[in-house]
């Protein structure tokens, strides 16, 4: 939520003068996509068939089910539930759904419902901002159309957030339908509509918009407010770099949803992340003066590679002893806990600076309104107000 607030406020001209250019503690747009990729990768570990995973590690990764629009439900601690979990081996998305209390047959629908609720919530914010702006104009006040566009710019964030979970659950549903040999029309129709319209369709629309606009057009307020999350920190020539990020999310989702062999999945995911690092190094898409973006991309991608490397220890063919598996699991939890806590502290500090800057701006606006009111009453009152304040 902090990152959405930062994305909303980054185009607030009144706040811009309170944040030095190039500061590491400035609200930004790039951090949202990076954080989403990182959190969703942790959640993706739960969807792998890693039969030697210590259960406490699954309890850690399952807590991030919200990143897949899935609700983590408390499990039944009755003896019957305990016997079932100790006698039946469940892996992949089936085991993941079992642990968080979601049936694999309902997983796609729950993910789509979660996406629809999130999308509806932010569209409701846009509608509310529009109605409030019309009311201001109706009573003769100055409208705030810029706020409407900044609110609308939160919708692409929700769409990007949904890419991996939608791709994963939809491809899983399609694969299960074909593997079972009992094709049901309605689930397949829903799955293909999501793939064609929500994922491929929106991606094509965004690409066409960015591809055919000039650099001047992309620097305008409305373009930056609506689509800035995809290109704001990139050079004009690298404005389509976000396609690599989208491709990475979609490919991860398909690997998790379609494939059964966790060894193959891990190898593919490692290859995917290495190729992403190479692409970033070769294309260098980021603008000059955005060193933090570049460093953050390298660091977080490296952490994700370390996570995948640690996951190899839990494959069925692993020869590690139980204490060794526990040590690897603790290393995974420790590393990611440090990253998450450190990142959260950073977000809190930036938010604190944002609140202070907003307070200063509000005070300045209040002061300006009082001075204007004094001038409207009489020039002499205005001069008195100026002398009193300065």
SULPE-V885574 format. One record per backbone hydrogen bond with DSSP energy under -1.0 kcal/mol. CO is the residue of the C=O (numbers start at 1). NH is the residue of the N-H. If there is no record, write none. Layout:
CO;NH  CO;NH
This chain:
1;5  2;6  3;7  4;8  5;9  6;10  9;12  11;13  12;15  12;16  15;18  16;19  20;23  30;34  31;35  32;36  33;37  34;38  35;39  36;40  37;41  38;42  39;43  40;44  41;45  43;46  44;47  45;48  48;50  50;53  54;57  54;58  55;59  56;60  57;61  58;62  61;64  62;65  64;67  65;68  65;70  66;69  78;82  79;83  80;84  81;85  82;86  83;87  84;88  91;95  92;96  93;97  94;98  95;99  96;100  97;102  100;73  103;106  106;110  107;111  108;112  109;113  110;114  111;115  112;116  113;117  114;118  115;119  116;120  117;121  118;122  119;123  120;124  121;125  122;126  123;127  124;128  125;129  126;130  127;131  128;132  129;133  130;134  131;135  132;136  133;137  134;138  135;139  136;141  145;149  146;150  147;151  148;152  149;153  151;154  152;155  154;158  155;159  156;160  157;161  158;162  160;163  162;166  163;167  164;168  165;169  166;170  167;171  168;172  169;173  170;174  171;175  172;176  173;177  174;178  175;179  176;180  184;188  185;189  186;190  187;191  188;192  189;193  190;194  191;195  192;196  193;197  194;199  195;200  196;201  197;202  199;203  200;204  201;205  202;206  203;207  204;208  205;209  206;210  207;211  208;212  214;218  215;219  217;220  220;224  221;225  222;226  223;227  224;228  227;230  228;232  231;234  233;287  236;239  238;241  240;243  241;244  242;246  243;247  244;248  245;249  246;250  247;251  248;252  249;253  250;254  251;255  252;256  253;257  254;258  255;259  261;265  262;266  263;267  264;268  265;269  266;270  267;271  268;272  269;273  270;274  271;275  272;276  273;277  274;278  275;279  276;280  277;281  278;282  279;283  280;284  285;235  287;290  290;294  291;295  292;296  293;297  294;298  295;299  296;300  297;301  298;302  299;303  300;304  301;305  302;306  303;307  304;308  305;309  306;310  307;311  310;313  311;314  312;315  314;52  315;318  321;325  322;326  323;327  324;328  325;329  326;330  327;331  328;332  329;333  330;334  331;335  332;336  333;337  334;338  335;339  336;340  337;341  338;342  339;343  340;344  341;345  342;346  343;347  344;348  345;349  346;350  347;351  348;352  349;353  350;354  351;355  352;356  353;357  354;358  355;359  356;360  357;361  358;362  359;363  360;364  361;365  362;366  363;367  364;368  365;369  366;370  367;371  368;372  369;373  370;374  371;375  372;376  373;377  374;378  378;382  379;383  380;384  381;385  382;386  383;387  384;388  385;389  386;390
